[in-house]
């Protein structure tokens, strides 16, 4: 017998779908990679722009989308905005996938995922 999804589970899936959607464009994925490579210090907007060669208004749009989905954190430093990857949110997102593919139905072996990250 298949049980209907709980409201909490449905909300959680919707939240993670939004997070994946935010990561689903090349510029945003590049931004996340860059911020992860600069972790834990993060980068100011000018450094992100210089590294990725994204126009300022477009970069602001992408950073807002990532921030709205809690994938990046921002703090003001004088006149600059410093962005960092929200590793806690990314960890929860990966745990969500891991729980389905590696513990519930064993589609992937945990050691195969770890090998991908090396």
Chimera marker file (.cmm) of the C-alpha trace (Angstrom):
<marker_set name="trace">
<marker id="1" x="0.000" y="0.000" z="0.000" r="1" g="1" b="0" radius="0.5"/>
<marker id="2" x="1.381" y="3.401" z="-1.011" r="1" g="1" b="0" radius="0.5"/>
<marker id="3" x="0.844" y="6.163" z="1.509" r="1" g="1" b="0" radius="0.5"/>
<marker id="4" x="0.025" y="9.684" z="0.340" r="1" g="1" b="0" radius="0.5"/>
<marker id="5" x="2.881" y="12.158" z="0.748" r="1" g="1" b="0" radius="0.5"/>
<marker id="6" x="2.800" y="14.141" z="3.961" r="1" g="1" b="0" radius="0.5"/>
<marker id="7" x="2.335" y="17.908" z="3.843" r="1" g="1" b="0" radius="0.5"/>
<marker id="8" x="5.824" y="18.386" z="5.311" r="1" g="1" b="0" radius="0.5"/>
<marker id="9" x="7.376" y="16.131" z="2.670" r="1" g="1" b="0" radius="0.5"/>
<marker id="10" x="5.477" y="17.929" z="-0.109" r="1" g="1" b="0" radius="0.5"/>
<marker id="11" x="6.699" y="21.311" z="1.155" r="1" g="1" b="0" radius="0.5"/>
<marker id="12" x="10.248" y="19.994" z="1.449" r="1" g="1" b="0" radius="0.5"/>
<marker id="13" x="10.222" y="18.667" z="-2.122" r="1" g="1" b="0" radius="0.5"/>
<marker id="14" x="8.881" y="22.002" z="-3.379" r="1" g="1" b="0" radius="0.5"/>
<marker id="15" x="11.618" y="23.870" z="-1.491" r="1" g="1" b="0" radius="0.5"/>
<marker id="16" x="14.367" y="21.679" z="-2.925" r="1" g="1" b="0" radius="0.5"/>
<marker id="17" x="12.863" y="21.907" z="-6.413" r="1" g="1" b="0" radius="0.5"/>
<marker id="18" x="13.105" y="25.700" z="-6.152" r="1" g="1" b="0" radius="0.5"/>
<marker id="19" x="16.714" y="25.416" z="-5.037" r="1" g="1" b="0" radius="0.5"/>
<marker id="20" x="17.579" y="23.150" z="-7.965" r="1" g="1" b="0" radius="0.5"/>
<marker id="21" x="15.773" y="25.531" z="-10.295" r="1" g="1" b="0" radius="0.5"/>
<marker id="22" x="17.899" y="28.398" z="-9.015" r="1" g="1" b="0" radius="0.5"/>
<marker id="23" x="21.016" y="26.352" z="-9.756" r="1" g="1" b="0" radius="0.5"/>
<marker id="24" x="19.666" y="25.361" z="-13.165" r="1" g="1" b="0" radius="0.5"/>
<marker id="25" x="21.346" y="28.064" z="-15.226" r="1" g="1" b="0" radius="0.5"/>
<marker id="26" x="24.976" y="28.127" z="-16.274" r="1" g="1" b="0" radius="0.5"/>
<marker id="27" x="25.783" y="31.548" z="-14.752" r="1" g="1" b="0" radius="0.5"/>
<marker id="28" x="24.306" y="30.639" z="-11.357" r="1" g="1" b="0" radius="0.5"/>
<marker id="29" x="26.071" y="27.309" z="-11.292" r="1" g="1" b="0" radius="0.5"/>
<marker id="30" x="29.336" y="29.078" z="-12.131" r="1" g="1" b="0" radius="0.5"/>
<marker id="31" x="28.668" y="31.586" z="-9.339" r="1" g="1" b="0" radius="0.5"/>
<marker id="32" x="28.111" y="28.741" z="-6.863" r="1" g="1" b="0" radius="0.5"/>
<marker id="33" x="31.309" y="26.990" z="-7.965" r="1" g="1" b="0" radius="0.5"/>
<marker id="34" x="33.255" y="30.214" z="-7.557" r="1" g="1" b="0" radius="0.5"/>
<marker id="35" x="31.789" y="30.927" z="-4.118" r="1" g="1" b="0" radius="0.5"/>
<marker id="36" x="32.501" y="27.384" z="-2.992" r="1" g="1" b="0" radius="0.5"/>
<marker id="37" x="36.104" y="27.729" z="-4.176" r="1" g="1" b="0" radius="0.5"/>
<marker id="38" x="36.366" y="30.931" z="-2.101" r="1" g="1" b="0" radius="0.5"/>
<marker id="39" x="34.759" y="29.379" z="0.980" r="1" g="1" b="0" radius="0.5"/>
<marker id="40" x="34.631" y="30.370" z="3.806" r="1" g="1" b="0" radius="0.5"/>
<marker id="41" x="35.643" y="33.963" z="3.042" r="1" g="1" b="0" radius="0.5"/>
<marker id="42" x="33.425" y="34.441" z="0.002" r="1" g="1" b="0" radius="0.5"/>
<marker id="43" x="33.812" y="37.227" z="-2.519" r="1" g="1" b="0" radius="0.5"/>
<marker id="44" x="32.635" y="40.769" z="-3.026" r="1" g="1" b="0" radius="0.5"/>
<marker id="45" x="30.454" y="41.456" z="-6.053" r="1" g="1" b="0" radius="0.5"/>
<marker id="46" x="33.250" y="43.152" z="-8.007" r="1" g="1" b="0" radius="0.5"/>
<marker id="47" x="35.466" y="40.080" z="-7.665" r="1" g="1" b="0" radius="0.5"/>
<marker id="48" x="32.660" y="37.771" z="-8.811" r="1" g="1" b="0" radius="0.5"/>
<marker id="49" x="31.992" y="40.037" z="-11.763" r="1" g="1" b="0" radius="0.5"/>
<marker id="50" x="35.667" y="40.222" z="-12.732" r="1" g="1" b="0" radius="0.5"/>
<marker id="51" x="36.140" y="36.462" z="-12.469" r="1" g="1" b="0" radius="0.5"/>
<marker id="52" x="33.017" y="35.459" z="-14.403" r="1" g="1" b="0" radius="0.5"/>
<marker id="53" x="32.665" y="38.447" z="-16.751" r="1" g="1" b="0" radius="0.5"/>
<marker id="54" x="28.943" y="38.839" z="-16.084" r="1" g="1" b="0" radius="0.5"/>
<marker id="55" x="27.420" y="42.329" z="-16.500" r="1" g="1" b="0" radius="0.5"/>
<marker id="56" x="26.626" y="43.969" z="-13.159" r="1" g="1" b="0" radius="0.5"/>
<marker id="57" x="22.825" y="44.104" z="-13.576" r="1" g="1" b="0" radius="0.5"/>
<marker id="58" x="22.710" y="40.462" z="-14.713" r="1" g="1" b="0" radius="0.5"/>
<marker id="59" x="24.982" y="39.397" z="-11.861" r="1" g="1" b="0" radius="0.5"/>
<marker id="60" x="22.712" y="41.156" z="-9.361" r="1" g="1" b="0" radius="0.5"/>
<marker id="61" x="19.726" y="39.257" z="-10.744" r="1" g="1" b="0" radius="0.5"/>
<marker id="62" x="21.527" y="35.897" z="-10.425" r="1" g="1" b="0" radius="0.5"/>
<marker id="63" x="22.801" y="36.643" z="-6.918" r="1" g="1" b="0" radius="0.5"/>
<marker id="64" x="19.302" y="37.695" z="-5.818" r="1" g="1" b="0" radius="0.5"/>
<marker id="65" x="17.835" y="34.441" z="-7.117" r="1" g="1" b="0" radius="0.5"/>
<marker id="66" x="20.467" y="32.384" z="-5.281" r="1" g="1" b="0" radius="0.5"/>
<marker id="67" x="19.967" y="34.437" z="-2.114" r="1" g="1" b="0" radius="0.5"/>
<marker id="68" x="16.178" y="34.100" z="-2.292" r="1" g="1" b="0" radius="0.5"/>
<marker id="69" x="16.567" y="30.327" z="-2.382" r="1" g="1" b="0" radius="0.5"/>
<marker id="70" x="18.987" y="30.475" z="0.593" r="1" g="1" b="0" radius="0.5"/>
<marker id="71" x="21.896" y="29.117" z="-1.470" r="1" g="1" b="0" radius="0.5"/>
<marker id="72" x="24.109" y="32.133" z="-0.801" r="1" g="1" b="0" radius="0.5"/>
<marker id="73" x="24.507" y="34.422" z="2.167" r="1" g="1" b="0" radius="0.5"/>
<marker id="74" x="25.308" y="38.106" z="1.919" r="1" g="1" b="0" radius="0.5"/>
<marker id="75" x="26.760" y="40.557" z="4.394" r="1" g="1" b="0" radius="0.5"/>
<marker id="76" x="27.592" y="44.219" z="4.047" r="1" g="1" b="0" radius="0.5"/>
<marker id="77" x="31.188" y="45.304" z="4.562" r="1" g="1" b="0" radius="0.5"/>
<marker id="78" x="31.319" y="49.072" z="4.415" r="1" g="1" b="0" radius="0.5"/>
<marker id="79" x="30.185" y="49.851" z="0.867" r="1" g="1" b="0" radius="0.5"/>
<marker id="80" x="30.664" y="46.282" z="-0.418" r="1" g="1" b="0" radius="0.5"/>
<marker id="81" x="28.438" y="43.214" z="-0.392" r="1" g="1" b="0" radius="0.5"/>
<marker id="82" x="30.261" y="39.967" z="0.356" r="1" g="1" b="0" radius="0.5"/>
<marker id="83" x="28.639" y="36.748" z="-0.823" r="1" g="1" b="0" radius="0.5"/>
<marker id="84" x="29.370" y="33.289" z="0.526" r="1" g="1" b="0" radius="0.5"/>
<marker id="85" x="27.987" y="29.891" z="-0.357" r="1" g="1" b="0" radius="0.5"/>
<marker id="86" x="25.456" y="28.676" z="2.202" r="1" g="1" b="0" radius="0.5"/>
<marker id="87" x="27.082" y="25.316" z="2.781" r="1" g="1" b="0" radius="0.5"/>
<marker id="88" x="24.464" y="24.324" z="5.343" r="1" g="1" b="0" radius="0.5"/>
<marker id="89" x="21.677" y="24.690" z="2.764" r="1" g="1" b="0" radius="0.5"/>
<marker id="90" x="23.742" y="22.841" z="0.150" r="1" g="1" b="0" radius="0.5"/>
<marker id="91" x="24.381" y="20.037" z="2.631" r="1" g="1" b="0" radius="0.5"/>
<marker id="92" x="20.646" y="19.659" z="3.273" r="1" g="1" b="0" radius="0.5"/>
<marker id="93" x="19.964" y="19.650" z="-0.459" r="1" g="1" b="0" radius="0.5"/>
<marker id="94" x="22.522" y="16.897" z="-1.029" r="1" g="1" b="0" radius="0.5"/>
<marker id="95" x="21.244" y="14.928" z="1.967" r="1" g="1" b="0" radius="0.5"/>
<marker id="96" x="17.761" y="15.078" z="0.480" r="1" g="1" b="0" radius="0.5"/>
<marker id="97" x="19.026" y="13.465" z="-2.725" r="1" g="1" b="0" radius="0.5"/>
<marker id="98" x="21.250" y="11.052" z="-0.849" r="1" g="1" b="0" radius="0.5"/>
<marker id="99" x="18.386" y="9.810" z="1.309" r="1" g="1" b="0" radius="0.5"/>
<marker id="100" x="16.428" y="8.770" z="-1.777" r="1" g="1" b="0" radius="0.5"/>
<marker id="101" x="19.156" y="7.331" z="-3.968" r="1" g="1" b="0" radius="0.5"/>
<marker id="102" x="21.491" y="5.747" z="-1.472" r="1" g="1" b="0" radius="0.5"/>
<marker id="103" x="19.573" y="4.701" z="1.619" r="1" g="1" b="0" radius="0.5"/>
<marker id="104" x="15.999" y="4.091" z="0.622" r="1" g="1" b="0" radius="0.5"/>
<marker id="105" x="16.381" y="2.170" z="-2.612" r="1" g="1" b="0" radius="0.5"/>
<marker id="106" x="20.168" y="1.739" z="-2.964" r="1" g="1" b="0" radius="0.5"/>
<marker id="107" x="20.257" y="3.131" z="-6.520" r="1" g="1" b="0" radius="0.5"/>
<marker id="108" x="23.801" y="4.327" z="-5.804" r="1" g="1" b="0" radius="0.5"/>
<marker id="109" x="26.396" y="3.100" z="-3.379" r="1" g="1" b="0" radius="0.5"/>
<marker id="110" x="27.529" y="5.780" z="-0.914" r="1" g="1" b="0" radius="0.5"/>
<marker id="111" x="31.181" y="5.160" z="-1.785" r="1" g="1" b="0" radius="0.5"/>
<marker id="112" x="30.433" y="5.928" z="-5.451" r="1" g="1" b="0" radius="0.5"/>
<marker id="113" x="29.248" y="9.408" z="-4.520" r="1" g="1" b="0" radius="0.5"/>
<marker id="114" x="32.280" y="10.076" z="-2.363" r="1" g="1" b="0" radius="0.5"/>
<marker id="115" x="34.543" y="8.998" z="-5.225" r="1" g="1" b="0" radius="0.5"/>
<marker id="116" x="32.829" y="11.549" z="-7.505" r="1" g="1" b="0" radius="0.5"/>
<marker id="117" x="33.776" y="14.312" z="-5.089" r="1" g="1" b="0" radius="0.5"/>
<marker id="118" x="37.489" y="13.465" z="-4.941" r="1" g="1" b="0" radius="0.5"/>
<link id1="1" id2="2" r="1" g="1" b="0" radius="0.2"/>
<link id1="2" id2="3" r="1" g="1" b="0" radius="0.2"/>
<link id1="3" id2="4" r="1" g="1" b="0" radius="0.2"/>
<link id1="4" id2="5" r="1" g="1" b="0" radius="0.2"/>
<link id1="5" id2="6" r="1" g="1" b="0" radius="0.2"/>
<link id1="6" id2="7" r="1" g="1" b="0" radius="0.2"/>
<link id1="7" id2="8" r="1" g="1" b="0" radius="0.2"/>
<link id1="8" id2="9" r="1" g="1" b="0" radius="0.2"/>
<link id1="9" id2="10" r="1" g="1" b="0" radius="0.2"/>
<link id1="10" id2="11" r="1" g="1" b="0" radius="0.2"/>
<link id1="11" id2="12" r="1" g="1" b="0" radius="0.2"/>
<link id1="12" id2="13" r="1" g="1" b="0" radius="0.2"/>
<link id1="13" id2="14" r="1" g="1" b="0" radius="0.2"/>
<link id1="14" id2="15" r="1" g="1" b="0" radius="0.2"/>
<link id1="15" id2="16" r="1" g="1" b="0" radius="0.2"/>
<link id1="16" id2="17" r="1" g="1" b="0" radius="0.2"/>
<link id1="17" id2="18" r="1" g="1" b="0" radius="0.2"/>
<link id1="18" id2="19" r="1" g="1" b="0" radius="0.2"/>
<link id1="19" id2="20" r="1" g="1" b="0" radius="0.2"/>
<link id1="20" id2="21" r="1" g="1" b="0" radius="0.2"/>
<link id1="21" id2="22" r="1" g="1" b="0" radius="0.2"/>
<link id1="22" id2="23" r="1" g="1" b="0" radius="0.2"/>
<link id1="23" id2="24" r="1" g="1" b="0" radius="0.2"/>
<link id1="24" id2="25" r="1" g="1" b="0" radius="0.2"/>
<link id1="25" id2="26" r="1" g="1" b="0" radius="0.2"/>
<link id1="26" id2="27" r="1" g="1" b="0" radius="0.2"/>
<link id1="27" id2="28" r="1" g="1" b="0" radius="0.2"/>
<link id1="28" id2="29" r="1" g="1" b="0" radius="0.2"/>
<link id1="29" id2="30" r="1" g="1" b="0" radius="0.2"/>
<link id1="30" id2="31" r="1" g="1" b="0" radius="0.2"/>
<link id1="31" id2="32" r="1" g="1" b="0" radius="0.2"/>
<link id1="32" id2="33" r="1" g="1" b="0" radius="0.2"/>
<link id1="33" id2="34" r="1" g="1" b="0" radius="0.2"/>
<link id1="34" id2="35" r="1" g="1" b="0" radius="0.2"/>
<link id1="35" id2="36" r="1" g="1" b="0" radius="0.2"/>
<link id1="36" id2="37" r="1" g="1" b="0" radius="0.2"/>
<link id1="37" id2="38" r="1" g="1" b="0" radius="0.2"/>
<link id1="38" id2="39" r="1" g="1" b="0" radius="0.2"/>
<link id1="39" id2="40" r="1" g="1" b="0" radius="0.2"/>
<link id1="40" id2="41" r="1" g="1" b="0" radius="0.2"/>
<link id1="41" id2="42" r="1" g="1" b="0" radius="0.2"/>
<link id1="42" id2="43" r="1" g="1" b="0" radius="0.2"/>
<link id1="43" id2="44" r="1" g="1" b="0" radius="0.2"/>
<link id1="44" id2="45" r="1" g="1" b="0" radius="0.2"/>
<link id1="45" id2="46" r="1" g="1" b="0" radius="0.2"/>
<link id1="46" id2="47" r="1" g="1" b="0" radius="0.2"/>
<link id1="47" id2="48" r="1" g="1" b="0" radius="0.2"/>
<link id1="48" id2="49" r="1" g="1" b="0" radius="0.2"/>
<link id1="49" id2="50" r="1" g="1" b="0" radius="0.2"/>
<link id1="50" id2="51" r="1" g="1" b="0" radius="0.2"/>
<link id1="51" id2="52" r="1" g="1" b="0" radius="0.2"/>
<link id1="52" id2="53" r="1" g="1" b="0" radius="0.2"/>
<link id1="53" id2="54" r="1" g="1" b="0" radius="0.2"/>
<link id1="54" id2="55" r="1" g="1" b="0" radius="0.2"/>
<link id1="55" id2="56" r="1" g="1" b="0" radius="0.2"/>
<link id1="56" id2="57" r="1" g="1" b="0" radius="0.2"/>
<link id1="57" id2="58" r="1" g="1" b="0" radius="0.2"/>
<link id1="58" id2="59" r="1" g="1" b="0" radius="0.2"/>
<link id1="59" id2="60" r="1" g="1" b="0" radius="0.2"/>
<link id1="60" id2="61" r="1" g="1" b="0" radius="0.2"/>
<link id1="61" id2="62" r="1" g="1" b="0" radius="0.2"/>
<link id1="62" id2="63" r="1" g="1" b="0" radius="0.2"/>
<link id1="63" id2="64" r="1" g="1" b="0" radius="0.2"/>
<link id1="64" id2="65" r="1" g="1" b="0" radius="0.2"/>
<link id1="65" id2="66" r="1" g="1" b="0" radius="0.2"/>
<link id1="66" id2="67" r="1" g="1" b="0" radius="0.2"/>
<link id1="67" id2="68" r="1" g="1" b="0" radius="0.2"/>
<link id1="68" id2="69" r="1" g="1" b="0" radius="0.2"/>
<link id1="69" id2="70" r="1" g="1" b="0" radius="0.2"/>
<link id1="70" id2="71" r="1" g="1" b="0" radius="0.2"/>
<link id1="71" id2="72" r="1" g="1" b="0" radius="0.2"/>
<link id1="72" id2="73" r="1" g="1" b="0" radius="0.2"/>
<link id1="73" id2="74" r="1" g="1" b="0" radius="0.2"/>
<link id1="74" id2="75" r="1" g="1" b="0" radius="0.2"/>
<link id1="75" id2="76" r="1" g="1" b="0" radius="0.2"/>
<link id1="76" id2="77" r="1" g="1" b="0" radius="0.2"/>
<link id1="77" id2="78" r="1" g="1" b="0" radius="0.2"/>
<link id1="78" id2="79" r="1" g="1" b="0" radius="0.2"/>
<link id1="79" id2="80" r="1" g="1" b="0" radius="0.2"/>
<link id1="80" id2="81" r="1" g="1" b="0" radius="0.2"/>
<link id1="81" id2="82" r="1" g="1" b="0" radius="0.2"/>
<link id1="82" id2="83" r="1" g="1" b="0" radius="0.2"/>
<link id1="83" id2="84" r="1" g="1" b="0" radius="0.2"/>
<link id1="84" id2="85" r="1" g="1" b="0" radius="0.2"/>
<link id1="85" id2="86" r="1" g="1" b="0" radius="0.2"/>
<link id1="86" id2="87" r="1" g="1" b="0" radius="0.2"/>
<link id1="87" id2="88" r="1" g="1" b="0" radius="0.2"/>
<link id1="88" id2="89" r="1" g="1" b="0" radius="0.2"/>
<link id1="89" id2="90" r="1" g="1" b="0" radius="0.2"/>
<link id1="90" id2="91" r="1" g="1" b="0" radius="0.2"/>
<link id1="91" id2="92" r="1" g="1" b="0" radius="0.2"/>
<link id1="92" id2="93" r="1" g="1" b="0" radius="0.2"/>
<link id1="93" id2="94" r="1" g="1" b="0" radius="0.2"/>
<link id1="94" id2="95" r="1" g="1" b="0" radius="0.2"/>
<link id1="95" id2="96" r="1" g="1" b="0" radius="0.2"/>
<link id1="96" id2="97" r="1" g="1" b="0" radius="0.2"/>
<link id1="97" id2="98" r="1" g="1" b="0" radius="0.2"/>
<link id1="98" id2="99" r="1" g="1" b="0" radius="0.2"/>
<link id1="99" id2="100" r="1" g="1" b="0" radius="0.2"/>
<link id1="100" id2="101" r="1" g="1" b="0" radius="0.2"/>
<link id1="101" id2="102" r="1" g="1" b="0" radius="0.2"/>
<link id1="102" id2="103" r="1" g="1" b="0" radius="0.2"/>
<link id1="103" id2="104" r="1" g="1" b="0" radius="0.2"/>
<link id1="104" id2="105" r="1" g="1" b="0" radius="0.2"/>
<link id1="105" id2="106" r="1" g="1" b="0" radius="0.2"/>
<link id1="106" id2="107" r="1" g="1" b="0" radius="0.2"/>
<link id1="107" id2="108" r="1" g="1" b="0" radius="0.2"/>
<link id1="108" id2="109" r="1" g="1" b="0" radius="0.2"/>
<link id1="109" id2="110" r="1" g="1" b="0" radius="0.2"/>
<link id1="110" id2="111" r="1" g="1" b="0" radius="0.2"/>
<link id1="111" id2="112" r="1" g="1" b="0" radius="0.2"/>
<link id1="112" id2="113" r="1" g="1" b="0" radius="0.2"/>
<link id1="113" id2="114" r="1" g="1" b="0" radius="0.2"/>
<link id1="114" id2="115" r="1" g="1" b="0" radius="0.2"/>
<link id1="115" id2="116" r="1" g="1" b="0" radius="0.2"/>
<link id1="116" id2="117" r="1" g="1" b="0" radius="0.2"/>
<link id1="117" id2="118" r="1" g="1" b="0" radius="0.2"/>
</marker_set>
